[in-house]
Amino acid sequence: MGYTERFEQSEEYRRDELIRKIEHAVGNMTLSELEALYYDMSTKNYIND
């Protein structure tokens, strides 16, 4: 395994770790917090319905 392959794997692992943490945080939010997050993300075009 070359250097770039190891770097890509660690980057993928870090991405997966961040997604798990975000999912956990979102799962603990109240409805009003979720609505505020949704509004913020949609105004920044992270969510396009």
Summary of the structure (lengths in Angstrom):
residues: 49
radius of gyration: 15.5
end to end distance: 40.9
largest distance: 47.1
contacts: 88
relative contact order: 0.08
helix: 78%
strand: 0%
